[in-house]
Every structure is written in structure tokens, then in C-alpha cells.
Amino acid sequence: MDAILFLIFAAIAVGCGVNLVVQRHPISSALSLVGVMAALAVLYLLLGAEFMAAAQMIVYAGAIMVLFVFTIMLLNAGSERKTDKALFARLFGVPALIGFIVLIGFLIRTLLPKTENVVFGTFTEGTARGVGLKLFTEYLLPFEVTSLLILIAILGAVVLARKEI
């Protein structure tokens, strides 16, 4: 049953991800990103990482998406204009994408070491205590650098959206 649920929610995540890129209106893209985040939260639940699933929904699907939508509204971004695609993109875009996916798949299969299969429910580090210990000991510097990058991005959006007097 776990494998079936995994495949269903993985397909939902991929479908919402493709819809995120294909959409022309930024609000529709933001809603597709919420779909991706919700599907990832269910995948975390299947793996036994309850705290990560809750954080995924609260932090990413909640707070970060509010910031994205606020920034979209602040910038007054309308729907994307349709343009004529370049001849090169029309002829070689899809074959180049397929070739890239095949190349990446080949490199992953040959260069990465073999690992054991995932057994659903055996992960025990997904609790609040386990995540907190890792976050504030081993991963403290990347956590703080990420928070600074998010702050810089917010300041950049405010500066770009500011009207000249």
C-alpha cells in the first residue's frame, strides 16, 4: 500500500511541478507550487518523517507561499505575453531535453554508489528532537546562510517594486 501511495503522490508532485513551469499567470504557478509542497509533505509522512511533513506544510506551503504571492502582487505581475519561439528552440528543445534526461540518468546509474532500498517507516530521525539536533549542531551554518539569502531576496523584491517619486 505504501508503494502505491508513493507512486500516486510522486505523480501529483511531478504533475504540479510541470504545471508550475507551463503556467503563464504567476498566481496559477504559485498555486501549483502549493500542490508540489503538499504532495512532498505526504511523501515525508510515508517515510516516517512527521515533523518534516508538518514543517513542509507550515513553512513552505504556508509562509513562503504567502511571501511569493505578496511579492507577485507587489510587483503587479500580469500574465506572461505569448511570443514566437525561436527556430532553434522549436527544433531542438524537446530532443535536447530528452538527451539531457538520459545523460543524467546514465550518470546517476554509473557514478553513484549502490545503496540499499528504502523501507517505508524505518526512518526514525524525523522527530522534532532529531531534526533540531541536526539543524542546530551539524547544519547551523547552512541554516543561517539560507536565512540571510531569503532576507536579501525579500529586500531585493521591495527595492524592485518601489515606485520612484
N, C-alpha and C positions, 0 to 999 in steps of 0.2 A: 504494500500500500504506500509506503514511503517513497519508493521509486516512482510510482505513478504520480503522486502529488508533486514530487520534484520535477518531473518532466512537464507537468501542466503549468506550474508556476515559473519554470525556466522559460517555457514558450511565451507566457504572458510577459515576462521581463524583456525578452528579445523583441516581441511584437511592439511593446510600448516604446522600446528603445529605437526601433526603426521608425515608428510614428513620430517620435521626438525629432528626428532628423528631417523627415519628409514634410512635416507641417510648415505652412507658410506664415501662420499667425503665432506670435510669441506666447500668448496666453495658452493656446492649444498645446504648444510644445511643453510649457511648464506643467500642464495637467498630465501630459504623457510621462513626464519625469516623476510625478507623484505615483503613477501606476508602476513604474520601474521600482521605485523605492518600496512600495507596498509588497510587490512580488519578492523583492530581496528580503524583506522582513519575514515573510513566510518561509523562505529558504533558510534563513537563520534559525527559525523555530524548528524546522525539520532536522537541523544539525545539532540541536540541543543548546543553542546559544540564546537563551531567553532574554538576557539583558541586552544583547546586541540587537535583537529584534525590536525591543521596546525603544532603544536609543535610535534605531533606524527610523522608526515612525515618528518619534517625538522631535528629534533633532533635524533629520533630513527632510522628511515629508512634511513636517510642521514648520519649524523655524526657518530653515534655509529656503523653503519654497515661498514663505511669506516674504523673505528678503528678495527673492527673484521676482516675484510678482510686483512688489513695491518698486523695484528698480525698473521693471518694464513700464509700469505706469508713470514713474517719474521721468523716464526718457521719452514718454509718449510714442513708443514704438508701434507703428502700424503694421499692417500685413506686408509681407515681402513682395516686391514687384517681380513679375514674371519677365525673364529675359530670354533672348535666343541663346541657346547653348553653343559653345564653341564647337567647331567641327571636330577638333581633336578629342574633346570630352565625349561627344556623341559616338564617335567611332571606337575609341579605346578605353572608355571609362569602365564599363562592366567587365570586359576581358581583363583589364588591369586589376580590378578588384578581385576577381576570381583567382588570378595568378598570385596576388598578394596573400589571399587567404590560404591557398595551397602551400605557398612557401612558408608561411608562419606555422601552419600545421606540421609540415615536414620538419622544420627546425625544432619545434617543441617535442616531436616524437623521437628525434635522433639525439639532440643535445642534452635534454634534461634527464636527470637520473630517474630510474624507475621507482615508483612509490607504491605503497600498499593501497588497496581500495578503501574508500570511505565506508564506514559502517555507521548508519544513522543512529543517533542517540548516544554515542560513546564519547563525545566531546564534553569534557567537564569543566573547562575553563571559561565558560560563557556566563558565569555568575557575576554579580556586581563586584564582589570581592576580588575575583580573579582578574577581571578587566581593570579594576582600579589599581591593583598591584603592578600589573604590566605597564599601564599608562603612566603612572607617576614614578616608576623606577627606570625601567628599560627604555621606554619610549617618551620620556619627558621632553627632550629637545625637539623631536619632530612634532609633538603636540603643540608646543609653544610657537614653533616656526609656522605651522599651519594657521594658528590663530592670528599671527601677525599678517600673513598673506591675505586672510579673509578681511581683516581690518583695512588693509591697503586697498583691496578691491572695492570695498564699500566707499571709502573716501574717494577713489577714482570715479565711481559712478556718480557721487554727489557733485564732484567738480565738473564732470561732463554734462550733467543735467542742469547746472546752474545757469540762469539767464544773465546775460550781460546787461548792465544798467547804462 
